[in-house]
């Protein structure tokens, strides 16, 4: 009697956006990455937010080559009056190997501003100037951009429009807006990436936005150590939890987990030019 063996392709996930510094500082990065591998997360991009983590992430990308990739950029919440000095040396990261796969995360964050209106206005101005400067760098280098936008969507879109950056190289990470906003990204060729908040019960508006973008351009991320998805909500997030988001998204789009994993993996690789 003939015996036939069916080869089952191993499911692979790509965490498009996470932050590994905290795991490294606690000394449990290897264990965290091992757990991620066990859950099928084969690749991840650890995203830079300031000069405090750029060099670390380049080191990690070299140490875990082919598995961990990195980006570099100045997060709007860290922008200060000396923002020009904060950006010194950023462009140099695209000169030596390994190079960042994107510039980011950069953008605007109007959620936490000083209570004093004058100080708040000044903070917004500094953020816009730093964002414009980094967008200009992205345009000159023709590289991908990871955008952080919180309570500042229209300003982010306007500044990207004005910058001349190729919208196909732009992803709004941790997208938290609605259908009308995602339509603005779709019509420009930009992408939206979704975190564990997609799984939160009172977030139907966000799920409608994800469906409006469609699965063709879908990217998913943990944004760990923040925003753990259901059923791990309230816990410290980590890249290994990506499969919870993937499972939920597969149900949302009415496809198998294997299909969604393969599609989002390919989209993320293509976006980062891997």
C-alpha positions, 0 to 999 in steps of 0.5 A, spaced: 500 500 500 502 506 497 503 512 503 503 519 501 505 524 505 503 531 505 507 537 506 504 543 510 507 549 509 509 552 516 506 559 517 510 565 518 508 572 521 512 579 520 511 583 526 512 590 522 513 594 528 515 593 535 520 596 540 525 591 543 529 596 547 525 594 553 526 587 552 534 588 551 535 592 557 531 587 562 536 581 559 530 577 556 531 579 549 533 572 547 527 569 550 522 574 547 525 572 540 525 565 542 517 565 544 516 569 538 519 564 533 515 558 537 509 562 535 511 563 527 514 570 528 519 569 523 521 577 522 520 583 525 522 591 525 524 594 531 522 601 530 527 607 532 524 613 536 530 617 538 538 617 538 537 613 545 535 607 541 538 608 534 545 604 535 542 599 539 537 597 534 543 597 528 547 592 533 541 588 534 539 588 526 546 585 525 546 580 531 540 577 529 541 578 521 535 576 517 530 576 523 530 583 526 530 589 522 530 596 524 528 603 523 531 610 525 527 616 526 525 621 531 518 620 535 514 626 535 513 625 543 521 626 544 521 632 539 524 638 543 526 645 542 533 643 540 530 638 535 535 640 529 541 637 534 536 631 536 537 629 528 544 630 527 547 623 525 540 620 523 542 620 515 549 617 517 545 610 518 544 609 511 551 610 509 553 603 513 551 596 514 546 594 516 542 600 513 535 601 516 529 599 512 525 605 514 525 612 517 521 612 523 517 613 527 516 620 525 510 624 525 505 628 529 502 627 536 497 632 539 494 627 544 499 629 550 501 637 549 502 642 555 496 645 558 499 652 557 496 654 550 502 658 548 507 652 550 502 647 546 503 651 540 510 651 541 510 644 541 506 643 535 511 647 531 517 644 533 514 637 531 512 640 525 519 642 523 522 636 525 517 632 521 518 636 515 526 635 516 525 628 516 520 627 510 525 631 506 531 626 508 526 621 506 525 624 499 532 625 498 534 618 500 527 615 497 526 611 503 520 608 506 517 612 512 513 610 518 508 615 520 506 616 528 499 620 527 495 621 534 490 626 534 493 629 528 491 626 521 490 631 517 496 635 519 500 629 517 497 628 511 498 635 509 505 635 510 506 628 507 503 631 501 507 637 501 514 634 502 514 630 495 515 623 498 512 617 494 506 615 498 507 608 496 513 608 501 508 611 507 505 607 512 501 610 518 503 605 523 498 603 529 492 606 525 486 608 529 482 612 525 476 611 521 473 609 514 474 617 511 481 617 513 483 611 511 480 612 504 485 618 504 491 614 504 488 609 499 487 614 494 494 616 495 497 609 495 499 609 502 498 604 507 495 603 514 498 598 519 494 595 525 495 593 532 492 589 537 487 595 538 483 592 532 481 586 537 478 590 542 471 590 542 469 597 542 472 598 536 468 597 530 470 603 527 477 601 526 475 594 523 470 598 518 477 602 516 481 595 515 476 592 511 475 599 507 483 598 506 482 591 504 487 585 505 491 587 499 495 592 503 494 590 510 500 590 515 499 588 522 504 589 528 504 588 535 507 595 537 510 591 543 511 592 549 504 596 548 497 595 546 497 587 547 491 584 543 485 580 546 486 575 549 492 578 552 490 585 553 492 589 559 499 585 559 506 587 557 505 586 549 511 582 545 512 580 538 510 573 539 503 575 540 502 577 533 498 571 531 493 573 536 492 579 531 493 575 525 487 570 527 482 576 529 484 579 522 483 572 518 476 572 521 475 579 520 477 578 512 473 571 512 480 567 510 484 562 513 490 564 518 495 561 513 493 565 507 493 572 511 499 570 514 502 569 507 499 575 504 501 580 510 508 577 510 509 578 503 506 585 503 511 587 509 517 584 506 515 588 499 514 595 503 521 594 507 524 592 500 526 586 503 
